[in-house]
Amino acid sequence: MLLLLLPILQYGASVTALPPEVLDRKALEAKRRARESAGAVDGPIIPPGRPAGCMNEMEASPAAGAVAAQKALDRAVGEERARAGLCLGVALGALERWDEAQNAFLRARDAVPATHFASRARLGAMAASAALARGEAATALTILEPAQVDAKSAQDNSLLGS
């Protein structure tokens, strides 16, 4: 899980700064309890372009986050598909559904424009981490090859190292 977490943290930080309430576990738990008591098991649909909201939902309840992310992905077009796919992959990873998480990250990577090398590299690294989590080292290496090319194209040595 740690291998999956490192690129996620890097990607999340590059998309937007997380609001303070994301870091406040008590606030997240209170939100989750309020949603459950109101009968909102599925949670809200993630607004496109709001990865922090997506991560809030996933932190509160990975299962509800996965449902909300899938709904957002179904509605998303263009680059919005990358953000919804990222959230879906994170939620599925938290549920240890590694094969599905890998596929979500790869679909998210493929929704990113070809010239956004750093984002493509990070999403590829997340997909490879999901493959490693299920014991598929050969698959992970196959996924990492284009991620390495993207990281080199981004000219980001720390990304290349990770």
Solvent accessible surface area in square Angstrom, and as a share of the most:
residue,aa,sasa,rsa
1,M,125,0.56
2,L,120,0.60
3,L,104,0.52
4,L,4,0.02
5,L,78,0.39
6,L,91,0.45
7,P,14,0.09
8,I,18,0.09
9,L,103,0.51
10,Q,66,0.29
11,Y,10,0.04
12,G,18,0.17
13,A,81,0.63
14,S,65,0.42
15,V,38,0.22
16,T,50,0.29
17,A,91,0.71
18,L,69,0.34
19,P,39,0.25
20,P,110,0.69
21,E,70,0.31
22,V,14,0.08
23,L,137,0.68
24,D,66,0.34
25,R,165,0.60
26,K,171,0.72
27,A,31,0.24
28,L,7,0.03
29,E,61,0.28
30,A,49,0.38
31,K,83,0.35
32,R,58,0.21
33,R,132,0.48
34,A,60,0.47
35,R,46,0.17
36,E,89,0.40
37,S,99,0.64
38,A,83,0.64
39,G,55,0.53
40,A,44,0.34
41,V,108,0.62
42,D,65,0.34
43,G,15,0.14
44,P,79,0.50
45,I,70,0.36
46,I,10,0.05
47,P,57,0.36
48,P,56,0.36
49,G,34,0.32
50,R,129,0.47
51,P,11,0.07
52,A,11,0.09
53,G,18,0.18
54,C,2,0.01
55,M,22,0.10
56,N,23,0.12
57,E,9,0.04
58,M,15,0.06
59,E,67,0.30
60,A,11,0.08
61,S,25,0.16
62,P,42,0.26
63,A,56,0.43
64,A,9,0.07
65,G,0,0.00
66,A,9,0.07
67,V,60,0.35
68,A,0,0.00
69,A,0,0.00
70,Q,72,0.32
71,K,74,0.31
72,A,3,0.02
73,L,7,0.03
74,D,103,0.53
75,R,125,0.46
76,A,8,0.06
77,V,108,0.62
78,G,50,0.48
79,E,98,0.44
80,E,64,0.29
81,R,86,0.31
82,A,5,0.04
83,R,91,0.33
84,A,7,0.05
85,G,1,0.01
86,L,3,0.02
87,C,1,0.00
88,L,7,0.04
89,G,0,0.00
90,V,10,0.06
91,A,0,0.00
92,L,8,0.04
93,G,0,0.00
94,A,34,0.27
95,L,60,0.30
96,E,121,0.54
97,R,108,0.39
98,W,30,0.11
99,D,73,0.38
100,E,73,0.33
101,A,0,0.00
102,Q,15,0.06
103,N,60,0.31
104,A,0,0.00
105,F,0,0.00
106,L,34,0.17
107,R,112,0.41
108,A,0,0.00
109,R,35,0.13
110,D,90,0.47
111,A,25,0.20
112,V,9,0.05
113,P,43,0.27
114,A,75,0.58
115,T,100,0.58
116,H,86,0.39
117,F,71,0.30
118,A,28,0.22
119,S,28,0.18
120,R,45,0.17
121,A,3,0.02
122,R,31,0.11
123,L,0,0.00
124,G,0,0.00
125,A,17,0.13
126,M,0,0.00
127,A,0,0.00
128,A,2,0.01
129,S,11,0.07
130,A,0,0.00
131,A,0,0.00
132,L,72,0.36
133,A,44,0.34
134,R,84,0.31
135,G,65,0.63
136,E,72,0.32
137,A,55,0.43
138,A,78,0.60
139,T,42,0.24
140,A,1,0.01
141,L,115,0.57
142,T,89,0.52
143,I,14,0.07
144,L,65,0.32
145,E,112,0.50
146,P,62,0.39
147,A,6,0.05
148,Q,92,0.41
149,V,95,0.54
150,D,16,0.08
151,A,4,0.03
152,K,117,0.49
153,S,50,0.32
154,A,33,0.25
155,Q,164,0.73
156,D,40,0.21
157,N,126,0.65
158,S,85,0.55
159,L,11,0.06
160,L,65,0.32
161,G,70,0.67
162,S,86,0.56
